[in-house]
C-alpha cells in the first residue's frame, strides 16, 4: 500500500510542477503567495514548491524512510 501512496504523491507532485501555469489559470492566483513570494510569480513558485515537497514525501513513502525522517526532524520537538 505504501508503494501506491508514494507513487501517487510523486505523480501529483510532478503534475503540480509541470502544469503550474494550468493550475494558476484555472484556479486563480493566491494573494498570500503573491505577497510573500513575489509580485507576479509568487503563486507559480508556491505550486512548484508544493509539487517538489510532494515528490520528496512520495519517495520517502516508497523507500519506507518517512518515519525516520519525521523522527529525525520534528520528532525531537514532540518527544521529550
C-alpha positions as CSV (number, residue, x, y, z in Angstrom):
1,X,0.0,0.0,0.0
2,X,2.9,2.4,0.8
3,X,4.1,2.0,-2.8
4,X,0.8,3.1,-4.2
5,X,0.7,6.1,-1.8
6,X,4.2,7.1,-2.7
7,X,3.8,6.8,-6.4
8,X,0.5,8.7,-6.2
9,X,2.2,11.6,-4.2
10,X,5.2,11.6,-6.7
11,X,2.9,11.8,-9.7
12,X,0.7,14.5,-8.2
13,X,3.8,16.5,-7.3
14,X,5.3,16.1,-10.8
15,X,2.0,17.2,-12.3
16,X,1.9,20.3,-10.0
17,X,5.5,21.2,-11.1
18,X,4.9,20.6,-14.8
19,X,1.4,22.1,-15.0
20,X,1.8,25.1,-12.8
21,X,0.5,27.6,-15.4
22,X,-2.6,25.5,-16.0
23,X,-3.3,25.4,-12.2
24,X,-2.9,29.2,-11.9
25,X,-5.1,29.9,-15.0
26,X,-7.9,27.5,-13.8
27,X,-7.9,28.2,-10.1
28,X,-6.6,31.7,-9.9
29,X,-3.7,33.4,-8.1
30,X,-3.2,33.3,-4.4
31,X,-3.0,36.7,-2.8
32,X,-1.0,35.3,0.1
33,X,1.6,33.7,-2.2
34,X,1.9,36.8,-4.3
35,X,2.5,38.9,-1.2
36,X,5.0,36.5,0.4
37,X,6.9,35.1,-2.6
38,X,6.9,37.9,-5.1
39,X,4.7,40.3,-7.1
40,X,4.0,38.3,-10.3
41,X,5.3,34.8,-9.8
42,X,4.5,34.0,-6.2
43,X,1.6,31.7,-6.9
44,X,3.6,29.7,-9.5
45,X,6.5,29.4,-7.1
46,X,4.2,28.2,-4.4
47,X,2.8,25.4,-6.6
48,X,6.3,24.4,-7.6
49,X,7.4,24.2,-4.0
50,X,4.3,22.2,-3.1
51,X,5.0,19.8,-6.0
52,X,8.6,19.3,-5.0
53,X,7.6,18.6,-1.4
54,X,5.0,16.1,-2.6
55,X,7.6,14.3,-4.8
56,X,10.0,14.3,-1.8
57,X,7.5,12.8,0.6
58,X,6.3,10.4,-2.1
59,X,9.8,9.0,-2.4
60,X,10.1,8.8,1.4
61,X,6.9,6.7,1.4
62,X,8.2,4.4,-1.3
63,X,11.5,3.8,0.4
64,X,9.9,3.5,3.8
65,X,12.0,6.3,5.2
66,X,9.2,8.6,6.3
67,X,9.2,7.5,10.0
68,X,13.0,8.0,10.3
69,X,12.7,11.4,8.6
70,X,9.9,12.6,10.8
71,X,11.6,11.4,14.0
72,X,14.9,13.0,12.9
73,X,13.3,16.4,12.2
74,X,10.1,17.1,14.2
75,X,10.3,14.1,16.5
76,X,12.8,15.9,18.7
77,X,10.2,18.7,19.2
78,X,7.3,16.3,20.0
79,X,9.1,13.6,22.1
80,X,10.7,14.5,25.4
